[in-house]
């Protein structure tokens, strides 16, 4: 008989039960998602699509790869994999792209770029809010 062991908490303060429940059934885990999570999902999808578009149109593989990165993170989030860690990584991953865009484009800004950066600023703020709200007490 197995001992009754409480759920283990990983290094990012998210119960592994959340991940296990989604992965065992092979389904996405959305029961715990609120409006702020769905807003983040939409923002990540928008910036991901804009990066894929810009990467193809501009012939810029790094931009295309960044778009793929957004969709990879989105997939991990939807299966419930270490969401708090994804918030933290998302803040850095997205936040670095804003000044990088400013420097790399050096005055050759496009409407798509402006929309993407506006989306990213809101996304970073939202991720910081989620990170703060879900901190361990």
N, C-alpha and C positions, 0 to 999 in steps of 0.2 A: 504494500500500500504506500502510495506517494505521500510525503508529508505536505501539509497545507502551507505553501510558501507564498507570501504576498507578492504581488507583481513587482518586478524589478524596474527601477527607474534608471534610464541611461544617462549619460553625461550631459544631456541637454534638457533634463527635467521633463521629458515626455515619456509617458508609460509605454513600454513595448507592447502592451496589450493592444493599443490602438493599431500599431503596425501589424501585429499578428492577426487580428480579426479581419483586416482588409485583405491580407495576402493569402490567408487560408482559403477564403471563399473565392479568391481570384477577382474580386470586385473592387470598385473604388469605394472609399470610405467617406461618405458625405454627411452622415447623421449628426456629427458634431460641428458642422460648419454653419456659421452665422452670416449675416449680411456683409460684415466687414471682410470675411474670408472670400465670399463670392465676388466682392468688389476687387479684391486682390487677384483673384483668378482671371477676371475680365481684363484687368490692367496688364497682367503678365502675358495673356494671350495677345492683346493689342500690340504691346511692345515687341513680342516675339514675331508677329506677322510683319510689323514694320521693318524689323531687322532682316527677316528673310527677303522681303521685297527689295529693300535698299541693297542688300548683299548681292542679289541677282542683277538688279538694274545697274548698279555701280561697278559690278564685277569685283566686289571686295570680299574675298573669302573670310577675313576676320569678322566682318559684320554678319555674314551668313552663319558662321559658327556661333556667334553670340545669340542669334535667333534660335538656333538649335538648343543652346544652353537654356534659354528661357522655357522652351517646351519640355526639356528633360526635367527641369525643376518642377514644372507644373504637373508632370506625370507622377513624380515622387510625392508631391503634396497631396494629390488626389487619392493615392493609395494609403495615405496616412503615415508616411515615413518621416519621422523626426522633424515634425513641422517647425518646432522652435529653432532648430538648427537651420532649416531652410529660410526662416525669416532673417536670421543673422547673416547668412551667406548672401541672401538676396539684397540686403542693404548694401553690402560691400560691392557685390557684382554689378548692381545697377548704379549705385552711387559713383563708382569709378568711371562709368561710361559717360557721365554728364560732362565733367571737365575734359575727358579724353576727346569727346566729340568736338568740343570748342577748340581744342588745340589742333587736332588733325584736320578739321575742316577749314580752319584759319580764314574765315570770311566767306567761304563758299557754302553757306547754309541753305538748306532747302525747306520748303513747307513740311515735308515728311519728317525731316530732322527736328523741326520745331515742335511738331505734334508729339513725336516720340519723346523728346526731352520733357515736355509738359507731363506726359503720361508717367514718365520715370520719376519725376519729382514727387508726384502724388503717390506713386507706388512706394518710394522710399519712406515717405512720411507714414503711410499706412503700415508698412512692415515694421517700422520703429514702434508705432502704436501697438501692434500685435505682440511684438517682442516685449514691450514694457508690461502690457496687460497680462501676458502669460508667464511672467517671471516667477521664479519660485519664491515663496515667502518664508 
